[in-house]
Amino acid sequence: MVVILGLFLFVPVIMAAWVSVSDWNGRGSPFSSNVHFVGGTHYAEMLGGRGLAARDFGTAIRNNLYYVLFVVPLQTAISLGLAFMVNKRALRGKGFFRTAFYFPSVTSTVAITVLWLFLFSASGAVNAVLSWLSIQGPNWFADPRGVFHLLMGGGDAPAALSQPGLFGISTWEWIAGPSIAMTAFIMMAIFTTSGTFMLLFLAALQSIGEDTDEAAMVDGASVWQRFWYVTVPLLRPTLFTVITLGLIGTWQVFDQIYTGSQGGPSKTTLTPAFLSYQSAFESQRWGRGAAIAFILFAIIVIMTLLQRLILGDADPTKPSRRQLRADRRAHAAAAEVVTPAPVRADETIDRGGGRHG
């Protein structure tokens, strides 16, 4: 197993790391004498440059950031709600609902994307339903307008917000929000992943048992109090797992973009994973593509550490480091109180504990 993992996982990672700091052109071995070390040139093009590469990378980060901010909270909340619903004893046909909610998760991503393209086309079923409500739906996958721009009434960018900023992108573009096209991908991600995380929450709810909830009910806790102060703390390990998997999956989104939009319209659905593929396999900029992949890896690690810092330790029964330090100080103080002072040679102690010179 170690040999297999090393051959097909560890070695390719090392090769990709070397490609990201070399001038390999995709021909021959990346370790040949014709390949030279270029340092952090490819990373500097993306992170510190002002050219088209930096702008495309910034656009991809902006698009993916909005994708993460919308998908992860919504899919977590919806999957938790579905788990509570199918865990109710009074619900009939639990097996049917569990299968129905989980079914999109086991369906091919390509098939779901093709279905989404059909549903969200200009003359698709979604716009037909909106027309019943006297709403004219957009041409979803061809509309690059930002959602927040539309909510602000659209129009031209103010002069103060139109100057190039981070990665050469203006503040007005940063606050545009996800495009209409990206919004369709956001809904598709929530539709396809909520069922998987529902099963994780359902298993955690069934492991809690009914005694804990009944004890809180006897103490007079309301439904909301039982949920927030009893159930959620006990679900914290599962919540940590769901958010971690959600962060990794949303930052690595590729299949839907490749099948559905190829980064369009106007690069408003471009993501770092697809940009890495595009740079390496289409533009033959292998070093740039590998560098984007490692930057994306660093982003995922940082986001995971941040959410661990926010949620705290995943095990609610395990004391925190601060609590351990406080307990050690308390034990040390107690030891000082109960330890008697040494008796001098010229002192005697009577039976009552008093000392006499």
Secondary structure as UniProt FT lines:
FT   HELIX           2..5
FT   HELIX           6..10
FT   HELIX           11..20
FT   TURN            30..31
FT   TURN            33..34
FT   TURN            39..40
FT   HELIX           41..47
FT   HELIX           52..86
FT   TURN            89..90
FT   HELIX           94..106
FT   HELIX           109..119
FT   TURN            122..123
FT   HELIX           125..132
FT   TURN            133..134
FT   HELIX           140..142
FT   HELIX           147..151
FT   TURN            152..153
FT   HELIX           159..161
FT   HELIX           166..168
FT   HELIX           171..174
FT   TURN            175..176
FT   HELIX           180..208
FT   HELIX           210..218
FT   TURN            219..220
FT   HELIX           223..226
FT   HELIX           227..231
FT   HELIX           232..234
FT   HELIX           236..251
FT   HELIX           255..260
FT   TURN            261..263
FT   TURN            266..269
FT   HELIX           272..277
FT   HELIX           278..282
FT   HELIX           286..311
FT   TURN            316..317
FT   HELIX           321..338
FT   TURN            345..346
FT   STRAND          348..349
FT   TURN            351..352
FT   STRAND          355..356
//
